[in-house]
Amino acid sequence: MNKQERSLTMRSDPVPWFGLFFSWISMILGIEMPSMKRMSIDLISGDLTSVSAVAKGEAELGITTPPACATMAYRGVGPYQGKMDNLRAILSFPHDDRMMWAVPAEFGIKSIEELKDKKLKFVVPGNDSPIGFAVEKILEAYGMPLKERAADGWDVRHEDYLFKVVTAAIQGKSDIVVHEGRKTPPWEKLTKSREMTFLPIRDDVLDKLVKDYGFRRAVLSKGMIDGAVKQDTPTLDWSGWLLFTREDVDDDLVYLITKIVVEYKHLFEMSFKGLPLEKSDLVYPIDPTEIWKNVGVPLHPAAERYYREHGYMI
């Protein structure tokens, strides 16, 4: 390849919206940057592995959720061995989500503590999933590690894909449902097929995950999921689709990618605008004065320069 020619590899979990966003970026880059001769999109399971792939140079651009995935890697904590402090944020696509712990209402369970002495079927995401990681740390904080529960009565199996995890509960193959994606069809289908109780996460446990790993607190609000949530329920925030890169990725490229998302934001919004906001995974309209906030790691200098030059960051 000619030295003047550029290439770009993009990496994320195979979430349809992530692939779509990468496609829009690729298309416009091909027009705006003629030297960009080769672009590839790698959709490989695991929000956690997408972060390490970018940090290690296997890709230049990634999307992950929540931004705490990048925070943990940047700090070298949780599932990451060693600091990946070369990670830099570009923006966080606005997205409003929560981690949810749900059990059938007929079980009469009101708290995570009450799960301990039950014999339950539990389909839980695996080691490459931030949900799977958070489940293990939450259960440890409650003094009931997942491995211990599996050895003492729980029927535990692993499945990463959100739709399959929730569908397992619909089919009666799982008694505990823990995942994100509150606006996705499987959660709506589950809560219409049976009444579910959404379990709160204790304050001290939330504080520990915020302090140790960079997660954020949130509330699963009464009325969410078409009214299935009966009361405000403290939990972890799962909002934000973080678009990120490395500090050594070319300034001109990062600046242009930032410009593409902001100035062609109508393209990124297009697939969502027919939906009411409570049903839309993307919170539209995209606001350039907000998307650089709460990104979990430092901004790439070229992205910050774009926001400042255009008055989005004062």
C-alpha positions in Angstrom: 0.0 0.0 0.0 1.3 3.5 -0.9 2.6 5.3 2.2 0.1 8.1 1.6 -2.8 5.7 1.7 -4.7 5.1 4.9 -6.6 2.2 6.4 -9.0 1.9 9.3 -10.3 -1.1 11.2 -13.4 -0.7 13.4 -14.3 -3.2 16.1 -17.4 -3.8 18.2 -19.8 -6.4 19.6 -22.3 -7.4 16.9 -25.0 -5.0 17.9 -26.9 -4.0 14.7 -26.7 -0.2 15.5 -23.0 -0.4 16.0 -22.5 -1.9 12.6 -24.8 0.7 11.1 -22.9 3.6 12.7 -19.6 2.2 11.4 -21.1 1.9 8.0 -22.1 5.6 7.9 -18.6 6.6 9.1 -17.0 4.4 6.5 -19.2 5.8 3.7 -18.5 9.4 4.5 -14.8 8.9 5.2 -14.5 7.4 1.7 -15.8 10.7 0.3 -14.2 13.2 2.7 -10.8 11.4 2.9 -9.7 10.1 -0.5 -6.5 8.7 1.0 -8.6 6.2 3.0 -8.3 3.2 0.7 -9.2 0.3 3.0 -11.8 0.1 5.8 -12.9 -3.0 7.6 -15.7 -3.6 10.2 -15.0 -6.4 12.7 -18.1 -7.5 14.6 -16.9 -9.9 17.3 -18.7 -10.8 20.5 -17.7 -9.0 23.6 -17.9 -5.4 24.6 -14.8 -5.9 26.9 -12.7 -7.5 24.1 -13.5 -4.6 21.7 -11.8 -2.2 24.2 -8.7 -4.3 24.5 -8.5 -4.8 20.7 -8.3 -1.0 20.1 -5.8 -0.5 23.0 -3.6 -3.3 21.6 -3.6 -1.9 18.0 -5.9 -4.6 16.5 -8.3 -1.8 15.5 -8.3 2.0 15.5 -11.9 2.6 16.3 -14.4 0.9 18.6 -17.8 1.2 20.1 -18.6 -0.3 23.5 -21.3 0.1 26.2 -21.3 1.2 28.9 -18.3 3.6 28.9 -17.2 1.9 32.2 -15.7 -0.8 29.9 -13.1 1.7 28.7 -12.7 3.2 32.2 -11.8 -0.2 33.6 -9.3 -0.8 30.8 -7.8 2.6 31.2 -7.3 2.0 34.9 -6.2 -1.6 34.5 -8.9 -3.0 36.9 -11.6 -5.5 36.7 -11.3 -7.8 33.7 -8.2 -6.0 32.4 -4.6 -6.9 33.3 -2.5 -3.8 33.2 -3.4 -0.2 32.4 -4.5 0.6 28.8 -4.0 4.3 29.3 -3.6 4.9 25.6 -7.4 4.8 25.2 -9.1 8.0 24.2 -12.8 8.9 23.7 -14.3 10.6 20.7 -18.0 10.8 21.8 -20.7 8.9 23.5 -23.8 8.3 21.3 -26.8 9.2 23.6 -28.5 6.1 24.8 -30.6 5.6 27.9 -30.3 2.1 29.5 -30.1 0.3 32.8 -28.8 -3.0 34.2 -31.9 -5.0 35.2 -32.3 -7.9 37.7 -35.7 -9.5 37.2 -37.5 -12.6 38.6 -41.1 -13.8 38.2 -43.4 -12.1 40.6 -44.9 -15.4 41.8 -41.6 -16.3 43.4 -42.2 -13.6 46.0 -38.5 -12.5 45.9 -38.0 -8.8 46.6 -34.2 -8.5 46.9 -31.0 -10.0 45.6 -30.2 -11.4 49.1 -33.3 -13.6 48.9 -31.9 -15.4 45.8 -29.3 -17.1 47.9 -31.2 -20.0 49.3 -33.3 -20.7 46.2 -32.7 -23.4 43.7 -32.9 -21.3 40.5 -32.0 -21.6 36.8 -29.8 -18.7 35.7 -28.7 -17.9 32.2 -25.9 -15.3 32.6 -23.6 -13.6 30.1 -20.0 -14.8 30.0 -16.6 -13.4 30.7 -16.4 -11.1 27.7 -19.6 -9.3 28.6 -19.6 -6.3 31.0 -23.0 -7.6 32.3 -21.4 -11.0 33.1 -18.5 -9.2 34.9 -20.9 -6.9 36.9 -23.1 -9.9 37.9 -20.1 -11.7 39.4 -18.9 -8.6 41.3 -22.4 -7.8 42.6 -23.0 -11.3 43.8 -19.5 -11.3 45.4 -20.4 -8.1 47.2 -23.6 -9.8 48.5 -21.4 -12.6 49.9 -22.8 -15.1 47.4 -20.3 -15.7 44.6 -21.7 -17.2 41.4 -19.4 -20.2 41.5 -20.5 -20.9 45.0 -24.2 -20.6 44.0 -23.6 -22.9 41.0 -22.1 -25.5 43.4 -25.0 -25.1 45.8 -28.2 -25.4 43.9 -28.3 -22.9 41.0 -28.4 -24.3 37.5 -26.0 -21.8 35.8 -25.3 -21.6 32.1 -23.7 -18.9 30.0 -25.2 -17.1 27.0 -23.9 -13.6 25.9 -26.5 -12.4 23.4 -29.2 -10.2 25.1 -32.1 -11.6 23.0 -31.2 -15.2 23.9 -30.8 -14.4 27.6 -34.3 -12.8 27.9 -35.8 -15.4 25.6 -34.6 -18.2 27.9 -36.8 -16.7 30.6 -39.8 -16.5 28.2 -39.3 -20.2 27.5 -39.0 -21.1 31.2 -35.3 -22.0 30.9 -34.2 -19.3 33.3 -35.6 -18.0 36.5 -33.3 -14.9 36.9 -33.0 -12.4 34.1 -30.1 -10.0 34.3 -29.1 -7.9 31.3 -29.5 -4.4 29.7 -31.4 -3.4 26.6 -34.6 -2.3 28.4 -36.1 -0.9 25.1 -35.6 -4.1 23.1 -38.5 -6.4 22.0 -37.5 -9.4 24.2 -38.0 -7.4 27.4 -41.4 -6.2 26.3 -42.4 -9.7 25.3 -41.2 -11.1 28.6 -43.0 -8.6 30.8 -46.2 -9.1 28.7 -46.0 -12.9 29.1 -45.6 -12.8 32.9 -45.4 -10.3 35.7 -41.7 -9.7 36.8 -40.3 -8.2 39.9 -37.2 -5.9 39.3 -34.7 -6.2 42.1 -32.8 -3.2 43.6 -29.1 -3.2 44.0 -28.1 -2.3 47.6 -26.5 1.2 48.0 -23.2 -0.1 49.4 -22.8 -2.5 46.5 -23.5 0.3 44.0 -21.0 2.5 45.7 -18.3 -0.2 45.4 -18.9 -0.7 41.7 -18.8 3.0 41.1 -15.6 3.5 43.1 -13.7 0.3 42.0 -14.7 0.1 38.4 -16.1 3.4 37.2 -19.7 2.3 36.7 -22.4 4.9 37.3 -25.5 4.7 39.4 -29.0 5.0 38.0 -32.6 4.3 38.8 -34.8 1.9 36.8 -37.8 4.2 37.0 -41.4 3.3 37.8 -43.3 2.9 34.6 -40.4 1.8 32.4 -40.9 -1.2 30.0 -44.5 -0.3 29.3 -45.3 0.0 33.0 -43.7 -3.4 34.0 -41.5 -1.6 36.5 -43.7 -1.0 39.5 -41.4 1.2 41.6 -38.2 3.1 41.3 -35.3 0.6 41.5 -31.7 1.5 42.2 -29.3 -0.1 39.8 -26.3 0.5 37.5 -26.5 2.9 34.6 -25.9 1.2 31.2 -26.3 4.4 29.1 -24.0 5.5 26.4 -22.5 3.9 23.3 -18.9 5.0 23.5 -17.1 5.7 20.3 -13.4 5.5 21.2 -9.9 5.2 19.8 -6.2 5.4 20.8 -4.0 8.4 21.6 -1.7 7.6 18.7 -4.4 7.5 16.0 -3.9 10.2 13.5 -5.3 13.6 14.5 -6.8 14.4 11.1 -8.7 11.1 11.1 -10.1 11.5 14.6 -11.1 15.1 13.9 -12.9 14.0 10.7 -14.7 11.2 12.4 -15.9 13.6 15.1 -17.0 16.0 12.4 -18.8 13.2 10.5 -20.9 12.2 13.5 -21.8 15.8 14.4 -22.4 17.3 10.9 -24.1 14.2 9.5 -26.0 13.3 12.7 -29.2 13.2 10.8 -27.9 10.0 9.2 -27.2 8.4 12.6 -30.6 9.4 13.8 -32.5 8.4 10.7 -33.3 4.8 11.8 -34.7 5.9 15.1 -36.8 9.0 14.4 -40.0 7.1 13.7 -40.0 5.8 17.3 -41.0 7.6 20.5 -38.0 8.3 22.7 -39.1 5.7 25.3 -38.9 3.1 22.5 -35.8 4.4 20.8 -32.3 3.0 21.7 -30.7 6.2 20.4 -31.8 9.3 22.3 -32.3 11.8 19.5 -31.6 14.5 18.5 -27.8 14.1 19.0 -26.6 17.1 21.0 -22.9 18.0 20.2 -22.7 20.0 23.5 -23.4 16.8 25.4 -21.8 13.9 23.6 -18.3 14.6 24.8 -19.3 14.4 28.5 -19.3 11.4 30.7 -17.1 9.4 28.3 -15.1 7.5 30.9 -11.6 8.1 29.5 -9.9 11.3 28.3 -11.0 12.8 25.0 -8.7 12.4 22.1 -7.1 15.9 21.6 -8.4 16.1 18.0 -11.9 15.4 19.0 -11.7 18.0 21.8 -10.3 20.5 19.2 -13.3 19.9 17.0 -15.7 20.6 19.9 -13.9 23.7 21.0 -13.5 25.2 17.5 -17.2 24.8 16.8 -18.4 26.1 20.1 -19.7 22.9 21.6 -17.2 22.9 24.4 -16.5 26.2 26.3 
